[in-house]
Amino acid sequence: MNITEEEEIKKEFQLERVILFSDAVFAIIITIMVLEIKLPEGLRHAERKEIRHALLELAPRLFGYVTAFFFVGMFWVKHLKIFSYLKDYSNALIVWNLVFLFFISLFPFAVSTMTGSLGPGSAIGLFIYFNVIAFSILAQSLLTRYLIKHAGTLCIKPQQIETNLKWKVQRLNFITIPLLYAYVTACTYYEVNTQFVSVGFIIWALSLARARRAYYPGDTNDEPLIRRLFASRKRRKAVAVETADRA
């Protein structure tokens, strides 16, 4: 084995360590969040009414875990896709990845704060939760931007990296996230009902979905799994009908 082969094996091993470390962080975060969902002590011999009340008290934590699991899962899928194009790494890439993982690691704190303080007249917990989501999105966008700028040395198929990572859509986060941040800040400052805060999230998500269809009209890889399954089923039916007509 020559020196070049040894360097390639060492590089591949170190890159694998970076990926495994990132996956471990995601797994630990999800585990920590689910540990927050537990019934209080002393319900073994409690009456049905007390158990029902305890379950109702637990519902916000369960809802917070479900939403946080969705966001953390979404970040992990994008992180997996980003790192699937790497053939090498740099110190700056490690730093940007650690910055991203730092904000992801704040999800357990954000969920516990939101579920513990959220109410009709208090949106500070939701504001903290939004901050964690917003900074995680921005950190992942910065990680993607660095990867695209150095695609020639870090990535396989560098010419296709912008299209594969949907960079035209991701870079909109540098505009939409500050606007959404301003909206949520205003809602928190003026103590607007928390239901109106979710309107901003819905508009933001729909705007990105529309931009994705506009920039990449023929790409269905980022559509929801259920929609892709039904689309595949329709295509199979169409092919079957066409084959039967020819027969």
C-alpha positions, -999 to +999 in steps of 0.1 A: +000+000+000+015+033-011+013+067+007-015+079-015-037+050-006-030+053+031-040+090+029-072+082+012-081+055+037-073+079+066-093+107+050-123+083+045-121+071+081-120+107+095-149+118+074-169+087+086-161+098+122-176+132+115-208+117+101-211+092+130-206+119+156-233+140+139-257+111+138-250+104+175-259+139+184-292+137+166-300+103+183-291+116+218-313+148+213-343+127+204-337+104+233-334+133+258-366+149+245-387+117+249-374+113+285-393+145+294-426+127+287-435+108+318-464+106+343-459+120+378-451+096+406-479+080+427-505+072+401-504+034+406-534+035+429-549+067+417-585+071+406-595+073+369-602+110+372-567+117+385-551+096+358-571+114+331-561+147+345-524+137+345-527+126+309-542+159+300-514+177+317-490+156+298-505+164+264-486+196+258-453+178+264-463+151+240-473+176+213-440+195+218-421+162+214-440+153+182-433+187+166-397+187+178-392+152+165-405+163+131-380+193+130-350+173+142-359+145+117-361+171+089-327+185+099-312+150+100-325+141+066-310+173+051-278+168+069-276+132+056-281+145+021-255+172+024-228+148+037-237+122+011-219+143-015-187+147+005-154+131-005-132+152+017-135+176+047-118+207+060-114+224+094-139+251+084-164+224+074-160+208+109-166+242+125-197+249+106-210+215+113-204+220+150-222+253+149-252+236+134-251+207+159-249+233+187-283+248+178-298+214+172-287+204+207-308+232+222-340+215+211-347+196+244-343+229+263-366+247+238-393+220+240-393+220+278-394+258+279-423+260+254-444+233+270-438+246+305-447+282+298-470+283+267-504+297+274-530+322+259-512+351+275-476+340+273-456+333+241-421+336+255-417+298+254-428+297+218-404+326+210-375+306+225-386+275+205-387+295+173-353+309+180-338+274+181-356+264+149-346+296+131-309+295+141-307+258+132-321+266+097-296+294+092-267+273+105-276+245+081-279+270+052-245+284+061-231+249+061-246+243+027-232+275+014-197+266+025-200+232+009-212+247-024-184+273-024-158+246-019-175+219-039-145+215-063-123+201-035-149+187-011-177+171-032-182+145-058-199+158-089-194+195-079-212+208-110-245+192-098-242+201-061-263+233-063-292+215-080-290+184-058-291+205-026-318+229-040-296+259-032-318+284-049-345+276-024-322+272+006-306+306+001-341+322+005-337+313+042-314+343+046-344+365+038-374+346+050-360+337+084-352+373+095-387+383+083-403+355+102-382+364+132-394+400+131-430+388+129-427+364+159-408+391+178-436+416+172-463+391+182-444+383+214-438+420+222-474+430+217-486+398+235-506+386+205-525+353+208-502+324+202-525+311+175-516+340+152-479+332+157-484+299+138-498+318+108-463+331+101-449+296+101-476+284+077-469+313+053-432+306+055-436+269+047-460+276+018-437+302+004-407+278+004-429+250-011-440+274-039-404+285-045-393+249-047-419+242-074-410+273-093-372+267-093-374+229-097-407+221-114-399+186-125-384+174-092-406+153-069-379+140-046-387+165-019-424+159-020-441+142+010-437+104+010-475+098+009-479+120-022-450+102-039-465+068-032-499+079-046-482+094-076-462+062-082-495+042-079-512+064-105-483+060-129-485+022-125-522+023-132-516+045-163-489+021-176-512-009-170-541+008-188-518+017-217-505-019-219-541-033-219-551-009-247-522-020-268-530-057-262 
